[in-house]
Amino acid sequence: MIWLALYWAVKGYTIGDIIVRVFGENIRFLVSAVLSLAWPMLLADQIIAGGNLLNAFVNNEILAYALFTLIFTVYTLLVGQAGTVKIGFLRFSGYRFATH
């Protein structure tokens, strides 16, 4: 439950908000620079992995990547970072439940 307490204490949905609240304003530029380089790679990895999974079902690589990119984009636009935080909490809760 420490994670949940930290989540409510931070009350930020963007990574920039969370960084500023936890570490202060001085580190924001450095974190932004690092994330600007790392984030596109992370997105590409997720799209490649999702496309590979869908390809097993549709057996068409181009269609699988296009379909997953569409799903990923729509989910991000509709739910965004708040959804990511909630899903992360559910995953963490499930992990804690399974290990205890």
Backbone as numpy.savetxt, mean C-alpha at the origin, in Angstrom:
# Nx Ny Nz CAx CAy CAz Cx Cy Cz
-2.04 -4.81 19.89 -2.84 -3.61 19.89 -1.99 -2.34 19.89
-0.69 -2.50 20.01 0.19 -1.33 19.95 0.04 -0.66 18.59
-0.05 -1.48 17.52 -0.18 -0.92 16.17 -1.45 -0.08 16.06
-2.56 -0.57 16.62 -3.82 0.16 16.56 -3.70 1.48 17.33
-3.05 1.46 18.49 -2.86 2.70 19.26 -2.01 3.69 18.47
-0.97 3.21 17.80 -0.14 4.09 16.98 -0.94 4.66 15.82
-1.76 3.82 15.19 -2.59 4.28 14.08 -3.50 5.42 14.52
-4.17 5.28 15.64 -5.08 6.33 16.11 -4.32 7.55 16.58
-3.12 7.37 17.11 -2.33 8.51 17.56 -1.83 9.34 16.38
-1.45 8.68 15.30 -0.90 9.37 14.13 -2.02 10.07 13.36
-3.12 9.39 13.11 -4.29 9.92 12.41 -3.95 10.55 11.06
-2.97 10.05 10.39 -2.62 10.52 9.06 -2.85 9.42 8.05
-3.29 9.78 6.88 -3.51 8.77 5.86 -2.44 8.78 4.78
-1.75 9.88 4.62 -0.68 9.88 3.64 0.63 9.58 4.34
1.56 9.04 3.59 2.85 8.71 4.17 3.53 9.98 4.67
3.40 11.08 3.93 3.98 12.34 4.36 3.43 12.81 5.69
2.12 12.69 5.87 1.50 13.08 7.15 2.03 12.23 8.30
2.12 10.94 8.06 2.60 10.04 9.11 4.04 10.35 9.47
4.89 10.57 8.47 6.30 10.87 8.72 6.45 12.14 9.53
5.71 13.19 9.16 5.81 14.46 9.88 5.35 14.29 11.33
4.28 13.59 11.54 3.76 13.42 12.91 4.68 12.58 13.78
5.31 11.57 13.19 6.16 10.67 13.97 7.58 11.22 14.13
8.17 11.74 13.03 9.58 12.13 13.06 9.82 13.63 13.01
8.82 14.41 12.66 8.99 15.86 12.59 9.13 16.36 11.16
9.00 17.66 11.02 9.01 18.32 9.71 10.37 18.26 9.02
11.46 18.22 9.79 12.82 18.29 9.22 13.14 17.14 8.29
12.58 15.98 8.51 12.91 14.79 7.73 12.03 14.63 6.50
11.01 15.45 6.36 10.03 15.28 5.29 10.66 15.29 3.89
11.58 16.20 3.61 12.17 16.29 2.27 12.97 15.03 1.93
13.76 14.53 2.87 14.55 13.33 2.63 13.65 12.13 2.35
12.64 11.97 3.18 11.71 10.85 2.99 10.98 10.98 1.66
10.59 12.20 1.30 9.90 12.42 0.03 10.80 12.05 -1.15
12.07 12.39 -1.06 13.01 12.06 -2.15 13.17 10.55 -2.28
13.34 9.87 -1.18 13.51 8.42 -1.21 12.24 7.75 -1.74
11.09 8.19 -1.25 9.83 7.59 -1.70 9.54 7.88 -3.17
9.98 9.03 -3.65 9.78 9.36 -5.07 10.52 8.39 -5.97
11.62 7.86 -5.48 12.37 6.86 -6.25 11.83 5.45 -6.03
11.44 5.15 -4.82 11.04 3.78 -4.49 9.60 3.46 -4.89
8.71 4.43 -4.80 7.28 4.16 -5.01 6.96 3.64 -6.41
7.50 4.24 -7.48 7.20 3.69 -8.82 7.66 2.25 -8.98
8.78 1.90 -8.34 9.25 0.52 -8.42 8.30 -0.42 -7.69
7.79 0.01 -6.56 6.84 -0.79 -5.81 5.55 -0.99 -6.60
5.06 0.08 -7.22 3.85 -0.03 -8.04 4.07 -0.98 -9.21
5.21 -0.86 -9.86 5.51 -1.75 -10.98 5.55 -3.21 -10.52
6.17 -3.46 -9.37 6.23 -4.82 -8.83 4.84 -5.38 -8.56
3.97 -4.55 -8.00 2.61 -5.01 -7.71 1.84 -5.31 -8.99
1.99 -4.47 -9.99 1.30 -4.69 -11.26 1.83 -5.94 -11.96
3.13 -6.15 -11.92 3.71 -7.35 -12.53 3.23 -8.61 -11.81
3.26 -8.59 -10.48 2.82 -9.76 -9.71 1.33 -10.03 -9.94
0.52 -8.98 -9.89 -0.92 -9.16 -10.12 -1.21 -9.64 -11.53
-0.49 -9.09 -12.50 -0.66 -9.53 -13.89 -0.27 -10.99 -14.07
0.80 -11.40 -13.40 1.21 -12.80 -13.48 0.16 -13.73 -12.87
-0.43 -13.31 -11.74 -1.48 -14.13 -11.14 -2.71 -14.22 -12.04
-3.14 -13.10 -12.59 -4.30 -13.13 -13.47 -4.02 -13.91 -14.76
-2.79 -13.88 -15.21 -2.43 -14.60 -16.42 -2.68 -16.10 -16.27
-2.57 -16.61 -15.06 -2.85 -18.03 -14.83 -4.32 -18.35 -15.08
-5.19 -17.35 -14.92 -6.62 -17.57 -15.09 -7.11 -17.24 -16.51
-6.58 -16.16 -17.10 -7.07 -15.73 -18.42 -6.20 -16.22 -19.57
-4.98 -16.67 -19.26 -4.05 -17.21 -20.25 -3.78 -16.25 -21.40
-3.73 -14.97 -21.08 -3.40 -13.94 -22.06 -2.65 -12.85 -21.29
-1.34 -12.79 -21.50 -0.48 -11.92 -20.70 -0.87 -10.44 -20.80
-1.11 -9.96 -22.01 -1.46 -8.54 -22.19 -2.79 -8.22 -21.51
-3.77 -9.08 -21.69 -5.07 -8.88 -21.05 -4.93 -8.92 -19.52
-4.13 -9.85 -19.02 -3.95 -9.99 -17.57 -3.33 -8.72 -16.97
-2.28 -8.19 -17.60 -1.65 -6.97 -17.10 -2.60 -5.78 -17.21
-3.30 -5.67 -18.31 -4.24 -4.56 -18.49 -5.37 -4.63 -17.47
-5.91 -5.83 -17.27 -7.00 -6.00 -16.32 -6.56 -5.70 -14.89
-5.39 -6.20 -14.51 -4.92 -5.94 -13.16 -4.61 -4.45 -12.96
-4.04 -3.81 -13.97 -3.77 -2.38 -13.87 -5.06 -1.60 -13.69
-6.11 -1.99 -14.41 -7.41 -1.35 -14.25 -7.97 -1.56 -12.84
-7.92 -2.79 -12.35 -8.40 -3.09 -11.00 -7.60 -2.29 -9.96
-6.31 -2.29 -10.11 -5.42 -1.58 -9.18 -5.71 -0.08 -9.18
-5.89 0.49 -10.36 -6.16 1.93 -10.48 -7.51 2.30 -9.90
-8.54 1.53 -10.21 -9.88 1.82 -9.69 -9.88 1.69 -8.17
-9.27 0.64 -7.64 -9.21 0.46 -6.19 -8.50 1.65 -5.53
-7.39 2.07 -6.11 -6.63 3.19 -5.54 -7.44 4.48 -5.58
-8.13 4.73 -6.69 -8.92 5.95 -6.79 -10.12 5.95 -5.84
-10.75 4.80 -5.67 -11.95 4.73 -4.83 -11.62 4.64 -3.34
-10.59 3.89 -3.00 -10.30 3.61 -1.59 -9.04 4.31 -1.11
-8.01 4.31 -1.92 -6.79 5.03 -1.59 -6.03 4.51 -0.39
-5.26 5.39 0.21 -4.40 5.03 1.33 -5.19 4.59 2.55
-6.37 5.14 2.76 -7.19 4.73 3.91 -7.51 3.24 3.83
-7.83 2.76 2.63 -8.09 1.34 2.46 -6.86 0.50 2.72
-5.72 0.99 2.31 -4.47 0.28 2.54 -4.20 0.15 4.03
-4.44 1.21 4.77 -4.25 1.18 6.22 -5.21 0.17 6.86
-6.47 0.18 6.44 -7.46 -0.74 7.02 -7.13 -2.19 6.68
-6.74 -2.46 5.45 -6.38 -3.82 5.07 -5.13 -4.26 5.81
-4.16 -3.35 5.94 -2.96 -3.66 6.72 -3.29 -4.02 8.15
-4.23 -3.30 8.74 -4.66 -3.60 10.10 -5.30 -4.98 10.17
-6.16 -5.31 9.21 -6.81 -6.62 9.20 -5.78 -7.74 9.02
-4.82 -7.53 8.12 -3.78 -8.54 7.92 -2.96 -8.73 9.18
-2.58 -7.62 9.80 -1.79 -7.70 11.03 -2.58 -8.38 12.14
-3.87 -8.05 12.24 -4.73 -8.68 13.26 -4.83 -10.18 13.02
-4.98 -10.58 11.77 -5.03 -12.00 11.44 -3.74 -12.70 11.78
-2.62 -12.04 11.54 -1.32 -12.61 11.86 -1.18 -12.78 13.36
-1.59 -11.75 14.11 -1.49 -11.83 15.57 -2.38 -12.95 16.11
-3.59 -13.10 15.54 -4.51 -14.13 15.97 -3.95 -15.52 15.67
-3.35 -15.66 14.49 -2.84 -16.97 14.07 -1.60 -17.41 14.86
-0.84 -16.45 15.38 0.39 -16.80 16.07 0.22 -16.89 17.58
-0.97 -16.59 18.08 -1.17 -16.66 19.53 -2.31 -17.58 19.87
